[in-house]
């Protein structure tokens, strides 16, 4: 993956630690985790909303299955 090995990852982690400090990093990771969770929840809701519309497309006004052409 992009040629990153353990030494490069350690150097990047140290630079991040120096830039943001030890107290700020856990707060940033919590925010990132909340964002990822919110994104996943949004995707699940979108899938749930799409699923019923597919079944409704094959029914007529009475709720019975519409004849297939």
Secondary structure, DSSP 8 states (H G I E B T S, - for coil): -TT--HHHHHHHHHHHHHHH-HHHHHHHHHHHHHHHHHHHHHHHHHHHHHHHHHHHTTB-TTSSB----
